């Protein structure tokens, strides 16, 4: 293949076109050769000098795109270094090319979506980012003037204005210094009015093409938020949008967006301007009824049958209605028939939009309904009802025990009366159609197979939506419980009727029955506990459960259906702890029913039974530990009865379910305040696991070790669950098994060593190794959980007899284990020990460092990727030691230890894992703070600054200027600022100059600035000394303001990528005098 070997003398555009064509359309080796040639051409510093010829004479648009990309690179990196005549020449060439292309493509009828013109527009915007406003102040007036010459040019100019806006306001972060971006924004605000009036002039003329009008509206949409409100109201833009452009299908979507923006950013104070906004809203609603079905006919089906553009309009309309009503609802609530009709019509539209099966539309509607119902609820709470109706002051209705009687509220002049029908419709939609599945429901019917399956809600966005919907329904219930109850009861009756028809085989009625409707109903019932008085709640829940029981007993016979039904009932009862607290027998029945469900063949039902039991326990603990005098059948607490029947209750549970059940029971035991009773309850609770534990340990472990380890692991899971729940009160249980744990940990390690020796394995290659490592992880977790809940007095009580033995064993084991078999959980355990008792027992910290530091460092020192868990936990451990026990690091007996520690911290800066890098940076920050406070060890303090200070400056500057480490920039900048602050505040007690063997009367600050200047000029030869000095002066002025300091560093990083950038183009210039 021919090559572009000599750009300056024998440049051949036809040859370049041929190479480009081969790259895009060729295959194999020819394509690879073409790619290599093009890459070499684009990387050549002189390639931009050929761009004009390529753009003029190339016959291949792909080649032109490459030429424009070369110019883009020049503009971004070297523009300021070009002589003025060259930069002006390039600027004029691009402008002329755009005009020429637009006119040519317009003649050919190929103007629409022309990618080459768009690319030229983008290149022009890159030039504008460098030239405007300082070196091209008349650009906007020139652009507007040229728009009057040609309608097609006018349309493209609007595109340029839109692109310029986006570059300045949307995409400037990280690409433009903040000082520069601020100046451009200020300049843009000054010319916004010119642009605005230019757009208005275009929109006033009906003869223009639809594409020009659309471009004008899209450009207007961007600039609206920068237009002073008075100009919007003095022009006729509201009328143009709400009377003209809202009617046209091609401009309807962007018009509603413009109206939404005006509503959001322009909040008028003048009554006349408010009237204009309201009139505009009325016009929009009138056009809606003309072009879309009335709200009463339902928009759900219309939306489903619409194309994408029309569906997008529904979404934009929802945003407009909700934003407008949030701002101007009060103006429509006045006693005026016309305005009240407008208000209700808008809300009727929103009610129907809420029914649409589209998440974003529903989310927008729900956000508004939440705001409205909350405001109506607050109005009731703040209204001086007692002054208006004194007889209510001491009555039950005024005691804040739930929703007030709607009949009483009717006597009070409240805004809620305006929305009675709207709220009723909304209640029905939520209760019967739209209630989202709560996270407690983990049993669902598979759409394809019809089988009942376990499915956990992991979507955090949907959970947030559920909680918002739940709160909205709670507010609606507070506003009118009678209506909520009526809708629920009517829907229950309807479901019973439809289910009867369905099960009786009446085919025509099958559409009336669906699990989705019953699910929504049950989930809604479970979402409104405590919204009414206890007395009303008692009647309500009893009635609900009676009807649900009737439905199940009479009509639900299929096992899958029963599982779904039981999941809903369990969810409901779990949400009404107040009812269960006041109804002991009902609580017993529910607990008994849950225990039955724990034997269900469906694992999802068992999960929900355990989860519901846990939820009830969390809200009714006290009921489980007291004797109920009204219960004549027994005089022992309910928890005692449960523990006595533990083996029967849990016989069919899986391991995870079993641990969950034990965890719930342990939280009940913790509720017992009497030490002796709590001790006996815990002993009884652990009786069966302890017996099984002893029976396994009494058998020789070497026989079928992996099976026995698996059995022991299950018992450890139970202990972990109980310890997690009961905390320090687990001490009596730990005392019983602690020596066993220490011995078992050693046996597991020995088995691993034997497997390695006998089978020469290098990882978890055998089931025995996996079982042994699992045992070790669980023992470590158990120890960690226990020590995390101890207080100071309990450390003294338990540390020597219980904890120090295991600490010694686990640390030495970690140190001696082969690299591939070290447990990262050891580092977590050690971290917890130091966090909770390191300051009290510094000798423990020494033991931990001796056994973990070098052995962990050996694993991570050669790369930044292997052993990610060890790596992260190791740095977390070092962070805790630095923060809690820094003197131990200084006085550690190993020679050269602190130097290794320092290098390890700096090594973290080079990691691409953000958590590791930020942990290391925080260690360095803590280290500096500790050194600065070493008033009692000035010898080490001086040594630190002499040896490590400038090294740390080097390391942090490397990290800051490496784009691969940008995610940790905020923490990097903070460390850099803290380093400089020590020098600028004269808190370094030694001379930094002597560390480099340079004599002279330099202050530390002067020397440090010269040192950093030398570093940066070496790293960035494109920067001048003046630029770097300006940067350092900015840092010196603003080091006490972290935000400005960080922004200044950010500006410098952006400048470091350019040649010839403005040396004063820093953020501080905009912020400080």
N, C-alpha and C positions, 0 to 999 in steps of 0.2 A: 504494500500500500504506500502511496505517496505520502510524504509527511510535511508538516508546516514548520520546517526546520529553521527558516530565517524569516522572522516576521517583518523586519525592518526593510529588507531589499526586495524580496521575491514573494510578497504576500499575495496569495491567489484565492479570491473569494469563491470562485467556482470549485476549487479544490476543497475549500472549507465546507461548502454546501454538500459536496459528495461525501465527505467524512461524516457530517451530521446525519445525512440520510442513511449511511451505513450503520451508524450507531442506533438510530431509531427503528430501522427496518431490517437490518442485517441479522445474521446469526453467527454463532460459533466464534472462531478465532478472529474473523474479520470484524465482528462487533467489538470484541475485546480490544483489538488494536485501535479501533476508532475511539473507544472510550479513553484509552491511554493518551492518544493524540489530543483529544479535546480537553482532558484534565490538564495536560502539560500546557496547552494554549491558554486556558483560563488562569492558571497559576503564574503565567509569565507577567512580570510587573508592567511590561509595555503593551500588553494585549488591549488595554482600554483605548490606546491611540488608534486602533483599527475599527473601533466600534461604529464611528460615523459612516465609514465606507461600507461596513457590513450592513448597516441599517438602510443605507441608500441603495445598494446594488445587489444585495443577496436576493435570490429567488425563493428561498426556503424560509418560511416563518419560524421554524425551529431554530435556525441559525440566528435569526433576529432576536429571538428570546434569549439565546446564549449571550449575544452582544449586550442586551439590556441588563442581564444578570451581572456581566463584567462591570458595566457602568454602576450598577447598584453597589457592588463591592467597593469600587473606587470612591463613591460618594460617602459611604458609611465610614470608611477608614482613612482616606487620604485627601478628602475634599479641601480641608483648610490649608493643606500644604501646596495646593496648585496655585500658580500665578493667576491673578484676577482675570486677565484676558482669556485664559483657558477655561476657567470655571464659568464665566459669562458666556463663552462660546458654546460650551456643552449645554448650558441652560437654554440658550436661544435655539440650539439645534433640536432639543427635545420638544420645546414648544412648537416650533415649526413643523416637526414630524407629526405631532398630534393633530394639528390643524389640517395638514395634508392628508393624513390617513382618514380623518373624520369625513372630510369632503369627498375623498375618493370612494370610501365605503358607502356613503350616502347615495352617491351616483349609481353605485353598483347594487344598491338595495341590500347590503350585507352589514349594515351598521349594528344591528341588534346583537348583543352578546359577542362582540368582536374581541377575542382574547388578546390580540396584539395591541389594540388601542388601550385596553385595560392595563396591560403590562407597562405601556408607555406612561399612562396616568400614574401608576405606582412609582415609576422612576422619577417623574416630576415631583411627586410628593416627597420622595427622599431628598431631592434638591431643596425643596421648600423647607424641610426640617433643618437644613444647614443655612439657608439664605434668608428666610423670612423670620422676623420682619426687618432685621438689622440691615441686610444688604439688598433687600428687595422689598422695600416698604410699600410700593404701589401695586403689589401683585393683585390684591383683592379688587381694587378699582379697575385695573386693567382687565381682569377676568370678567367682571360684570359688564364692562364696556364691550368686550369682544362677543359677549352673548347676544348682543343686539344685532350682530352682523348676520348670523346664520342660526336657524332653529336647531340644527343638528349639533352645532358647536355649543350652543346654549345647553343642550341636554348633557353633553359630555362634561361641560364645565360644572354642572351640578354634581356629577359623579366625582369630579376632582375635589370639590368643596366637601363632599361627604367623606371622602377618603382622608382628607386633611384633618377634618374634625376627629375621625376615629384614631388617627395616629397621635394626635395631641392629647386627647382626653381619655381614650380607651387603652391604647397600647404603648404609651410613653414609658411606663414603669419598666425599669431594667434596660431600656434602650436609649434613654435620653437623660442627661443629668437633670436633677430636680430643679435646679436653678433655671436651666434652659426651658424645661417644660413649664415652669411657673411663668416665665417671661412670655412664652408663646400663648399660654392661656390668657394672660392679661391682654396681649395684643389681639387675640381672637375676640375677647369680650368687647373690645373697642370697635371692631368692624362687624360684629354680629348684626347690628341694626341694618347696615348696608346690605348684608346678605339676606336678612329677613325681608326687607322691602323689595329686594330683587325677586325673591320667591313669591311674594304677594302679587307683584306685577304680573308674573307668569300665570298664577292661578286665577287672576281676574278675567283673563281672556279665554273665552270658550273655544276659539278656533284652533287652539293648539292641539297637537297630537296627544293621544292617550299615554304614550310612553314618556313624553315630556312632562305631562302632569304628574305621572307616577314618580318620575325622578325628582320633581320639585317637592312633592309631598314627602318622599323618603329623606331628602335633604333637610326639609323643614323639621322633620321628626327629630333629627340629631340636634339642631340648633335651638329648638324651642326652649330648652331649660336655661339657655343663656340670654334669652330675650327679656328685658325688663317688663314686668307685668303691665305697666301703663301702656306700653306700645301694643301689646296684644289686645287690650280693650279699646284702644283708640283706632286700631285698624279693624277691618271687617273679617278677620280670619275665622272667628267663631261662626259667623253666618255662612261663610264660604264652605266650611267643613260640614256643619250640621244641616245645611239646606241643600248644598249642591253635591259635594263629593261623596257624602255618605250614601247617596242614591245609586252611584255607578258601581257596578260589580267589580270593575278592574281597579278602582281606587278605594273601595269600601274598607278593606282591611287596614291599610295604612292610615286612612282617615280616622278610624276609631282609635288607633294607636296615638295619633296626634292629639285627639281630644283627651285621651287618658293622660298624656304627658302634661297638657295644659292644666288638667285637674290636679295633678300631683304637685307641680312646681309653682303654680300660680294661685295663691290663696288671697283673693281680694279683700280689702277692708271697706271699700266704698259700697254703699247700698246699690248704686247704679251698676257697678261691676258685678256684684253678686247676682243682680237681676239678669245681666247678660249671660252669666254661666247657667242659671236656671232655665232661661229661655232656650239656650242651646241644647240643654238636656231634654227639654220638652220636644224640640224639633227632632232630635235623634229618636225618641220614643215613637213619635208619629210616623217617622220613616220605617221604623221597625215593624209596626203594625201593618204598614203598606206592603213591605217586601218580604216579611217573614210571618209565619203563622202566629196568631194571637197566643198569648201565654196560656190561656185556658185550654187550647187544643193540644198542648204538650209538644215540647221540642225534642224529646228523646228519640222518637222515630224519625223526625226530620234530620237530626244530626246523624243518625245511623245510615241514612240513605244519601248523605251529602258527600261531595268530593272533598279532597284535602283542603283546598282553598276556603271552601265554605265552612268546613269544620274549624279551620283556624280562626275564621271570623267569630264563630261562637265563643271560642276561647278568649279572643281579644275583647269581645263584647262583655263577657263575664268580668274581665279585669276592669273595664271602663265603668260598668254599673256599680261594682263594689267600691271602687276608689271614689267615685262621685258621691255615692250615698254616705260613705264614711265622713266626707268633708262637708256635704251640704244637706244631709238628712234633716237637720233641725230647721232649715229654711223651707222644707216641704211639709213639715209637721204642723205648720200654722193652721189656724181655723179658716181655711180657704178651700172651697169645694174642688176647684180645678187643680190646685196644687196637691191636695190630698189624693185625688184620683191618680195624678202622675206618680205620687209616692207609692201607692198600692200597686199600680200597674208595673212599676219597676221591680217591686218585690215579688210580684207574681211571676215575672220573667225569671227572676233568680230562683224561685222555687222550682220552676220547670227545668232550669239549667242544672240545678242540683241533682236532678234525676238522671242526667246523662251519664252513661257509663264511660267516663274518661277521667282519669285520676287528677290531672292538672286542673280541669274545670271544677271538679268536686272539691279539690283542695282550696281553690280560690273562693268558691262559694262558702265552704265551711269556715274559712277564716273570717269572712264577713258575718256569718250567722253567729259565730262565737263572740265577735265584737258587739253585735246588736243585742243579743240576749244577755250578755254580761252588763251592758249599759242599762238595760231595762231592769235587771236584777238589782244593780247598785242603786237605781232610782228608788226602788221599794225600800231598800235598807236605809237610805238616807232621808227618806220622807218622814216628816214629823207626824206619824200616824197617831201617836198618843194625844197630840194637841187637837187633832181633828176629831178623833173618836176617843174621848177620855175613858169611856167604859171598858176599852180594850186594854188599858195600860197594865192592869194586873191579871189579865186573863191569860189562859194557856197560849193564845195566838200571838202574844207579844214576848214570849220567853225564848225566842230564837231556836225552837226545837224542830224546825223544819219549815216546809212550805206553808204559807198562810192560806186560810180559807179563801178561795176565789170569790165567794159571795161578799166577803168583807172588802176585798180589794176593789170590787166594783163600786164601792161607795167613795173611793178615793180618786181624784183626778190624776191619773197616771198615763204616761205615754204608751204603756203596754196595751191599753185598750184599743189604740189605733191598729195594733198588729195582732189582735186576737186570732183572726182567721188565718193570717200568714203563719203565725206560730203553730197553729193547729195543723195546718198542712205540712209544715216542716217536721213536727213531731211524728206525723204518720209516715212521712218518707223515711226518716231515720229508723223508726221502730220496725217498719215492715219491709224496707228495701235496702237501706244503705249502711246499716250498722256494720262496722269493720270487725273482723274476728280479733278478739283479744289474745294476748300471748298465752293466757292460761289454757286456752282451747288447743289441744295438740292432737285431737282425733278428728279426721275429716274423711269425706268419701271421695275416692279417686274418680275423676270424671270419666276416664276411659273404661276402667274395669268394674266400677261400682263397688269395689271393696273398701272397707274402712281401713285407713292407713294412719300411721303416726306422722305428723308433720309439724315441726316447730316453726314459729314465726321468727325469722332472723332478719327481716327487713326493718331496719331502724326507722326508715321514713314512714312505713306503714304503721309502725307502733306509735310514732309521733302523731300521725293522723288520727289514730284510734283515740289517743288521750284527748286530743282536741275535740273530737266528735263526742266523746264521753262527757267532757265538761259542758259542751253545748247542750246536750240532752239533760244534764243536771240543771242548768239554768232554765231550760224550758220547763222542767218539772217543778222547779221552784215557782215559776211564773203561774203555772196552773196544773197542780197535781191531778185535779179531777179529770181534766182533759187527757192527761197522760194515762191515767188509770183506765179511762173509757176506751182509748185507742187500743191499749194492751188487751183489755178484756174482750173487746169486739174482735180483735185479731185472733185471740185464742179460740173464741167461739167459731170464727170463720175457719180456722185451721182444723178444728175438730169436725166441722161439717164437711169440709173438702176432703179430709182424710177418710171420713166414713164413706163418702161417695167413691173415693179412689179404691179403698179396700173392698167395697161391695161390687167393684167391677163396672161402675158406671163410666164408660170410656170418655163421654163428653165432658166429664167434670175433672179429668186428670190435670188439666192445666191450672186448676185452682189450688192444687196441693204441690208444694215443693219444699224440700229440706232447707233450701236457702232462706225461705220466708220464716220458717220456724226457728232456724238458727239466729237470724236477725232479731227476732222477737226475744229469744232467751238472752242473747248478748245485751240487748237493750235493758231488759229487766235487771241483769247483773250490773249495769252501769250506773244505777241511780240509788244506791243505798244511802241512808241517812238524810235523804232530802225531805222527809216527812216526820211527823211525830212518831214516837215509839208505838203508841196505840194504833195509829193508822198503818204503820209499817207491819205490825203484827197481823192485822186483818188482811192487808194486801198480800203479804208473803204466804199466809195460810191459804188464801184463795188461789193464788198462782200455783202453789205446789199441789193443791187438791185437783185443779184442772189438768195439770201436767201428768199427775198420777193416773187420772181417768183416761187421758189420751194413751198413755203407755199400756195400761192394763187392758184397754178395750181394743186397741188398734195396732200397736207396735209389737209384732210377733217375730219378725226376722232378727237374727242375732246381730247382724251388722247395724240394722236400724236401732236396735236397743242400745248398742254401744254408742252410737251418735247421740241418742236421746239421753243416756246416762251422763255423757260428757257435758251436755248443756245443764242438766240438773245440778251436777257437781259444781259447775261454774257458778250458778246462781247462789247456792247455799254458801259457797265460800266467800261471797261478797257481802253477806249480811251477818257479821259477827255480833252486832248488837242484838239481833233477834235470837241468836243462839245463846248468848250470855243470859238472856232473860227467860229462856225456855229450856230448862235442864233436860227434860225428857226428850225434847226435839233434838238437842245436841247429842244425846245418847243414841237416838235413832239414826242421825246423820253419820255419826262415827261408826255405828254398826254397819250402815249401808256402805260406807267407804271400805270397811274391812272386807265386806262381801266382794266389792269390786276388785279388791287386791287379789282375788282368786280367779278373776275373769280370764278367759282364754285369750282375749285381745290385749296385747302388751300396751297399746295406747291407753286403754281404759285403766290398766294398772298404774301407768304413769300418772294419769290425771288424778286417780284416787290418792296416790302418794303426794302429789302436788297440792291437792285440795286439803288433805290432812295437814300438810305443812302450813298452808295459808290460814286454816282455822286455828292451828296451834299458835301461830305468830300473833293472832289477834285475841285469843282467848286462853292464854297460858294459865292464868290464875284459876280458871274454872277446872283445870285438870289436877291441881295440887291441893284443892280444899275438899273437905267433906261436905256433902250436900244434905242438910237435915231433912229436906223434903223427899229425899230418895230413901225409902224404907228398905230397899232391897240390899243395901250395902252401907257400911260406915267407913269405907276406905276411899282414898282419892282415886279418881279415874285413871291417873297415870299408873298407879300401883296395879290396878286391874289389867291395864294394857300390858305392862311389863310381865305380869304373871302368865299372860297368854301369848307372849311374844312369838314363841315357836309356831303356834297355830296360825297366828295372824300373818306371819311373814313366810310361810312355807312355800308359797308359789311365786314369790317375788324374785326378780333378777337381782344381780349383785348391785347395780346402780340404784335400783328401787329400794333394796334393803338398806343401803347406806343412807339414802334419803330419809327413810323411816326412822332409823336410829338417830339421825341428826335432829329430826323433829322431836323425838322423845327426850333427847338430851337437853334441848332448849327448855322443855317443861321442867326437867330436873333442876336446871339452873334457876328456875323461878322460885323453887323452894328456898326460903330464907333460913330455915333452921338447919344448922350445920350437920347435926346427927342424922336428921331425916334425909337431907340431901346426900350424905355419904351412903346411907343404906339404899336409897333409890338408885344411885349410880352403881353401886355394887350389884344390885339386882339386875339392873339394865345390862351390865357387862357379864353377867353370870354365864350365859350360854356361850358367848364368844370366848371367854376365858377358859371354859372347860374344853372347848374344841382346840383352843391354842395349846393347852397343856398336853392334851392327848396326842397331838401331832408332834410336839417337841419331845415327847417321851419315846417316840419311835426313832430309830437310828436314821439320821438325815441322809446318810450316803446312799441308802436304798431308795430308788425312785425319787431322787431329790427334787427334780423339777416339778413333779406332781405335788409334792408336799409343799414346796415353795409357793406354788400357785394357790394352794389352800390357805397357807399362812398369809399370802398377799390379800386375800379376801377379808380375813380377820383384821389385818392392818387397815384396810379400807374403812371398816366399821370404827376402829379406834380413831382414825383420822377424822371421820365425820363427827364423832362424839366430841373429840377435842376441839375441833373447829367451832362447835356450837357452845361448848361449856367453858372453854378457855382454861384459866388457872385452876378451876375446880376439878380439872382432870388429874390433879396431882396424885390423888389416892390410887387411881387406876394405873398411872404411870409407875408409881412405886412398886406395884405388883409385877409389872412386866419388864421393868427397865433392864435388869440383868439379862433377861432373855433377849431383849433387843440388842444389847451390846454383843452377846454371844452369837446371835443370829447374823448380825452384820459381819462379824469376823468369819463365820462359816461360809456366808455368801461370797465374800472376797476370796476365800481359800478355794472354793469350788471353781470360781472364774480362773484363778491362777492354774489350777489343775487342768482345766479345759484348754487353756492356752498352751500349756506345756505338753499335754498328751496329743492334742489334735492340731497344734500349730495354727490356730485361728487368729485372725487379725481384727475381727469385728463381731457383731452379734450373729454369728453364724450358726449357733446351736440353740435349741429351745432351753437347755439348762442355763446357758449364759443369759438369755433373755429373762428367764425366771429369776435368776440371782440378782440381776441388775434392777429388776422391778422391785424386789424386796428391799434393796438398799435405798432406792429412791423413796419408797414409802416410809421407811424408818426415818430418813432424813426429813421428810415433810412433817411427820408426826412430831419430831423433836423441834423443828422450826415453829410449828404452830403453838406448841406449849410455851416455848420460851418467849414468843412474841407477846404473850398476854401477862407475863410476870411483872410485878412491880419491884421496887428496890428491896423491901423487906423480904419478899419471897425469893429474890436472887440469893440472898444470904442463906436462906433456909434450904434451898434445893440445889444450888449450884455445885457444891462439893459432892454431896452424896449421889446426886442424880445426873448432873449434866457434864461435869468435867471429865468423867471417865469416858463417856461417849465422844466428847470433843476430841480427846487425845487419840482415841481409836480411829475416828473418821478422818481426822487431819493426816495422821501418819499413813493411813491406807491410801488416801488421795495422792500423797507424795510418792508412794512406792508403786502405785498401779501403772501399768503400761499406758501410754498416751491415749490409745483408742478406747480404753476402758475406764478412764477417769469420769466420775459422775459430776456433771455441771451443778447438780443440786447441792453438792458439798459447798460450793461457793455461795449459793443462796442461803444455806444454813449458817455458814460462817458470817455472812453479812447480817443476818438476823441477830446472831449472838453479839456482834460488836455494836450493832444499833441499840440493843437493849441493855447490855451490861459492859460494853467496852471501856467506858470511862471509869466504871467502878472497879474493873479488874484488868488493868493494862497488861498483866502477864499473859492473859488469854489472847490478846491481840498479837503478842510476840509469837505465841505458838501457831496462830493462824498464818501469820506472814511466813514464818519459817517453812511451813508445809505446803503453802499454796502459791507463793509468789514466783519462785524460779520454775517450779514444775508447770505452772500455767503459762508463764512467759515463753517457755520452750515450745508450747503448742501454737502460739500466735505470732511469733516474731518473724517468721519467714514469708508470710503473706497476710492479706487482709480479709480472707474469705473462709478458710477452713475453721472448723469448730466454732460456729457462730454463737451457740449458747454459752460455751465456756468463755468466749471472748467478751460477750456482753456482761455476763455475771461477774467476770473478773474485774472489769472496769467499774461496775457498780460497787463491788467490794472495796476497791481502791478509793472510790469516792467517799464511802462511809468512813473508812480509816482516816482519810485526809480531813474530813469534817469533824469526826469525833475524837480521834486519837493522833493528831499530828505530831505531838512530842515523841511518840513511839517511832515514827518514821525518822525523826532526826537522830534519835539515840539508838537506833537499831544496831546490834553488835557486829553485823557482817560488814567487812570492809567494802567500800564502794557501793553500798546498798542504795544510798540516796541518789547517786548518779544513775543507777539502773532504773530506779523509780521515775526519775525525771525523764529519761529517754523513753520509758514505757508510756508516759503521759503524752509526750510529743508524737509517739507512734500512733496514738489514737486519732490525731488530727488528720492522718492520711487515709483513714478508713472511709469507705463509701456508705457504710451503714450509718444513717443519720443519728440514730440513738446512741451508738457507740461514740461517734465523733462528738456529739454534744455532751455526753457524759465525761469524756476526756477533757473537753474545754471547761466544763464546770469544775472538774478536779483542779485544773490549773488556776481557775479563779479563786477557788477555796484555798489553794496552796499559797497564792499571793497574799490573800487576806491574813492567813495564819502567820506568814513570815513578817508581814507588816506589823503584827501585834506581838512579836517576840521581844518584848522589853527585857525579859529575864534571861535571854540568850543572845546577846548582841554579837557574840563570836560567830554563831551559825548564820545569823542574819547578814552580817557583812560578807561572809563566805558565799552565801547564796547569791547576793547581788553581783559579786565579783565573777562568779563562775557561770551562773545560769541566766542572769537577766537578759543579756544580749542574745544568748542562744534562743531564749523564748521569743524575743522580738523577731529573730530570723524565722522561726517555725511558724509563728502566727501570720506573718506577712506572706509566707509561702501559701498557707492555707487560704487566706483571704483572697489572694489574687489567682487562685486555681479555680476555674469555672466548674470543675467537677465537684467542688465542695460548697457550692452556692447555697444548698438547703440549710446549712448550719451558719449562714452569714451573720445573723443577729447575735448569736453567742460568740462567734469569732470577733466581731466588732467590739463586743463588751469586754472581752479579754484584752484586746489591743488597747482599748481606752483605759482599762485599769492599769496596764503596764505603763502607758504614757503618764497617767495621773501621778504615779509614784515619783516620777522624775519632775514633772511640772510643779508638784506640791513640795518638792525638796524633802521627800521622805526616804530617799536612798542615802544611807549614812556613809557610803564610801564613794570614791571617785571611779566612775566608769572608764575614764580615760586610761587609767593605769592598766586596766585589763587588756588593752591592746598595745601596751608598750609605747604609747605616744605621750610625749611630754608637752607641757604648756599649761596655761591658766584657763583652760576650758571649764565652763560649768557643765554639769551632767546634761542639762537640757540642750545647751548648744552642741555638745558632743553627740548627743543622741540624735538630734535633727540631722547633723552631718552624716552620721552613721546610716540612718534610714535613707537619706538622700542618695548615698553611694549605693546602697542595696537596690533602690528602685531604679536608678539610672542604668545599673547593670542589667536588671531584669527587663526593663522597658526602654530600649534605646530610642524608641520613637518619641519619648517624652523629653521635654527640655528641663533643665535645672530650675528654670523659673516656674514651670508648672508644678514641679514637686515641692518647691519652697512655698508656693501659694497654697498647696494642699496642706502642708505641715503647719503653716500659719493659721489656716482654718481650723485645724484640729486643736491647736493651742488656745484659740479663742473660745472653743465650744466643748472642751472636754468635760465640763461640768454638766452639760446637757446631753444625756445619752441619746435622745432621739436625733438631735441635730448632728451630733458626732457620727452616728451610724449613717445618716443620710449623706454626710460629707464623704465618708469612706465609699459609700455606694456610687456617688458621683465620680470619684477618682477611678474606680474600677471601670466604669463606662468610658471615661476619657482615655484610659490606658490602652483601649483598643483602637484609638484614632491617632492619626499623625497630624500635628499642627493644631490641636484643639485649643480653645480659649483657656489660658492659664488661670483666669478668675471665675471660671464657670462652675462655681460650687454653691451648694445649697445655703451655706452660711451667709452669702451675699444678700439673700432674700430675707433672712431671718434676723440678722443683727445689724446694728448701725455701723 
